[in-house]
Amino acid sequence: MSVTLSSTKTRAALRTSARVSGEMLVVLVMAAVALWLLGRMWSIVWPLIVGLLLTTLTWPLARFLRNHGWRPALAASVVTVLFLVAAAGVVALIAVPVASQSGELTTGVTDGIDKVREWAAGPPLNIDDDEITGALDTGMARLQDSVGSMVTTVITGVSTVVNGVVTTVLALFLMFFFLKDGPRFLPWLTRQLPGRLATDIPVVAARSWDTLGAFVRSQAFVGLLDAVFIGLGLWIVGVPLVLPLAVLTFVSAFVPVVGALFAGLVAVLIALVSNGLTDALIVLAIIILVQQLEGNVFQPMIQSRGLGLHAAVILLAVTLGASLAGIVGSLLAVPVAALIAVIWNYVREQLTDPPEEPDAEPASPAGATAPSS
């Protein structure tokens, strides 16, 4: 017996598919427009994001001071000054030991270059000094030919540094105002919104704030683990500047991918010029091991618990963010994914029907007694 398709059901399925496709297309267009507007306003949005992340990091201290009778402006001022002092202390903790041992490092770099030349001159390469000098002359000629592009690169780099300074200053000012007036934002937002939005948006904003705080705390804890384990490995191997390198590792943990590569490269170079090739390879192995554990075990586990996201979702979010927007995308991928999850969970809560209560069993009539046997 042959089975034929129902024309009515087929048309209904096609109409439903067309309607859903059209609605999804409208949503995608609106998302594209929102992203385009975000890109046009990025010079304002980026300092705002940095200011919010800094505020989540410093808000516990400000809240403690406010709860103990400090006025909001005074508490925000003290916390901002303490944050600047701490940042300056971190820079000094890295720069001062490096500057004090700069002579030894310079000598080590020179000796390292000589060792590389001696190794290249021996078997199996057998490269003599004339060939090395010729290669250097060729490199210098290429550099001279590309002076124009180098100037452009330098100008671009200076512009990037200036934009970074402006972003930092704006973020610090925004952090101060968030610390000072942050608790008044949600009540003000409630008064400005009509109808149900006055309830929904403040609730989502409060949950998003808690999520950002969990992200910053988890990222700081992951950076602390990296700094402790890598610093311990450097101390065991006997690499100098252990404390500055550990602090640099902790700070660079807030910049995904590039930060870890930069801190690891600095540690390996210092080990190479101070202890030799063998210790440098040992340090490289330690850094690779710790970073693999951090990226594939510690960070997904810690952030999945604090943000309510599965570890696989975090890994995919970082990969997608890096492919779409580079360093900034990898930095913002996890908090953006967590905020999307917050919004989705709230929408699902509002669209879910409350569970039906089971019907109560009818009570036995008053005075009724069980039949006697």
Stockholm file with secondary structure:
# STOCKHOLM 1.0

chainA/1-373         MSVTLSSTKTRAALRTSARVSGEMLVVLVMAAVALWLLGRMWSIVWPLIVGLLLTTLTWPLARFLRNHGWRPALAASVVTVLFLVAAAGVVALIAVPVASQSGELTTGVTDGIDKVREWAAGPPLNIDDDEITGALDTGMARLQDSVGSMVTTVITGVSTVVNGVVTTVLALFLMFFFLKDGPRFLPWLTRQLPGRLATDIPVVAARSWDTLGAFVRSQAFVGLLDAVFIGLGLWIVGVPLVLPLAVLTFVSAFVPVVGALFAGLVAVLIALVSNGLTDALIVLAIIILVQQLEGNVFQPMIQSRGLGLHAAVILLAVTLGASLAGIVGSLLAVPVAALIAVIWNYVREQLTDPPEEPDAEPASPAGATAPSS
#=GR chainA/1-373 SS CCCCCCHHHHHHHHHHHHHHHHHHHHHHHHHHHHHHHHHHTHHHHHHHHHHHHHHHHHHHHHHHHHHTTCCHHHHHHHHHHHHHHHHHHHHHHHHHHHHHTHHHHHHHHHHHHHHHHHHHHSTTTCCCHHHHHHHHHHHHHHHHHTHHHHHHHHHHHHHHHHHHHHHHHHHHHHHHHHHHHGGGHHHHHHHHSCTTHHHHHHHHHHHHHHHHHHHHHHHHHHHHHHHHHHHHHHHHHTCSCHHHHHHHHHHHTTSTTHHHHHHHHHHHHHHHHHHCHHHHHHHHHHHHHHHHHIIIIIHHHHHHHHHSCCHHHHHHHHHHHHHHHHHHHHHHHHHHHHHHHHHHHHHHHHHSCCCCCCCCCCCCCTTCCCCCC
#=GC SS_cons         CCCCCCHHHHHHHHHHHHHHHHHHHHHHHHHHHHHHHHHHTHHHHHHHHHHHHHHHHHHHHHHHHHHTTCCHHHHHHHHHHHHHHHHHHHHHHHHHHHHHTHHHHHHHHHHHHHHHHHHHHSTTTCCCHHHHHHHHHHHHHHHHHTHHHHHHHHHHHHHHHHHHHHHHHHHHHHHHHHHHHGGGHHHHHHHHSCTTHHHHHHHHHHHHHHHHHHHHHHHHHHHHHHHHHHHHHHHHHTCSCHHHHHHHHHHHTTSTTHHHHHHHHHHHHHHHHHHCHHHHHHHHHHHHHHHHHIIIIIHHHHHHHHHSCCHHHHHHHHHHHHHHHHHHHHHHHHHHHHHHHHHHHHHHHHHSCCCCCCCCCCCCCTTCCCCCC
//
